[in-house]
Amino acid sequence: MSEFWVTKDDHTRKQFLEFAQDYMKDKFVVWTWKGETRTSKQNAALHVYLRQVSQTLNDAGLSINTFFKEGYQVPFNDETVKIEIWHKTQQALTGEEHSSKLTPKQMGEVYDRVNFALSKHGVYVPWPSKDLK
């Protein structure tokens, strides 16, 4: 038998704990849990966003050296945007190394900070949405 619970407030957490205590009396139980992390739609949007940012930065004539440091000319691509911009910002803000560990709120916070950094270079890329073509 498989069952799942979603506990988002004190009331549902209390209900789950009561259920769990009663259920465990005579049974062997294995518990698994999942904290709130980014959604699959946010994951897809992140990859679209990284691609759009790299394209926009390249179209603006920027390269990694003009964005971060002198010494080498490297055009942006979705992977360099992910590593050099998104992950560095994400780690500074959240301490998380992997975007898969971010909550939806943290995803928004990282986007806002990246968007602010891009704006200093005259670049704006909105977060992907079905409404945006």
C-alpha positions in Angstrom: 0.0 0.0 0.0 1.2 3.4 -0.9 -0.1 6.7 0.5 1.2 10.3 0.5 0.6 13.3 2.6 1.2 17.0 1.8 1.7 19.0 4.9 1.9 22.8 4.4 0.6 24.1 7.7 0.5 23.2 11.4 -3.0 21.6 11.0 -2.0 19.1 8.3 1.3 18.4 10.0 -0.5 17.5 13.2 -3.0 15.3 11.3 -0.1 13.5 9.6 1.8 12.9 12.9 -1.4 11.5 14.5 -1.9 9.2 11.5 1.8 8.1 11.6 1.8 7.3 15.3 -1.4 5.2 14.9 -0.2 3.5 11.8 3.2 2.5 13.2 1.8 0.6 16.1 1.9 -2.9 14.5 3.7 -2.3 11.2 7.1 -2.0 9.7 7.2 1.5 8.1 9.7 3.2 5.8 9.3 6.9 5.6 10.5 9.0 2.7 10.0 12.7 2.3 10.5 15.5 -0.2 11.0 19.1 0.7 9.7 21.8 -1.5 12.0 22.2 -4.5 11.7 23.9 -7.8 9.0 22.6 -10.1 9.6 20.8 -13.3 8.1 23.8 -15.1 10.7 26.0 -13.3 13.4 23.7 -14.3 12.4 23.9 -18.0 12.0 27.7 -17.7 15.5 27.9 -16.2 17.1 26.2 -19.2 15.1 28.4 -21.7 16.2 31.4 -19.7 19.9 30.4 -19.7 19.7 30.0 -23.5 18.0 33.4 -23.9 20.4 35.2 -21.6 23.4 33.8 -23.5 22.0 34.8 -26.8 21.1 38.3 -25.6 24.5 38.8 -24.0 26.2 37.7 -27.2 23.9 39.9 -29.3 24.9 42.9 -27.1 28.5 42.2 -27.9 29.4 41.0 -24.4 31.7 38.1 -23.6 32.7 36.5 -20.3 35.6 38.9 -19.9 33.5 42.0 -20.2 31.0 40.6 -17.8 33.4 39.4 -15.1 37.1 39.7 -15.7 39.7 40.7 -18.2 42.0 38.4 -20.0 40.1 36.2 -22.3 37.4 36.4 -24.9 34.8 33.7 -24.5 31.3 34.0 -26.0 28.4 33.0 -23.7 26.3 29.9 -24.1 23.7 28.4 -21.9 26.4 26.4 -20.0 28.6 29.4 -19.3 25.6 31.5 -18.2 24.6 28.6 -15.9 28.1 28.3 -14.4 29.4 31.8 -14.5 26.3 33.8 -13.6 23.4 31.6 -12.3 25.3 29.2 -10.1 27.6 31.8 -8.7 24.7 34.0 -7.8 22.7 31.0 -6.5 25.6 29.9 -4.2 26.1 33.4 -2.9 22.4 33.8 -2.0 21.4 30.4 -0.9 24.5 28.3 -0.3 23.1 25.6 -2.6 25.4 24.2 -5.3 22.6 22.6 -7.3 19.6 24.4 -8.7 17.5 21.2 -8.2 17.7 21.9 -4.5 16.2 25.4 -4.7 12.7 26.2 -3.5 10.4 28.1 -5.9 10.9 31.2 -3.8 14.7 30.8 -4.0 14.5 30.4 -7.8 12.7 33.8 -7.9 15.3 35.4 -5.6 18.2 34.2 -7.8 16.4 35.3 -11.0 15.9 38.8 -9.5 19.6 39.1 -8.5 20.8 37.8 -11.9 18.3 40.2 -13.7 19.7 43.1 -11.6 23.3 42.2 -12.6 22.3 41.9 -16.3 20.6 45.3 -16.1 23.9 46.9 -15.2 25.0 45.8 -18.7 21.9 47.1 -20.4 20.4 43.6 -20.8 17.0 42.4 -19.8 15.6 38.9 -20.3 12.2 38.1 -18.7 11.6 34.8 -17.0 10.1 32.5 -19.6 6.4 32.1 -19.6 3.8 30.4 -21.9 2.4 33.9 -22.4 5.8 35.2 -23.8 6.5 34.1 -27.4 
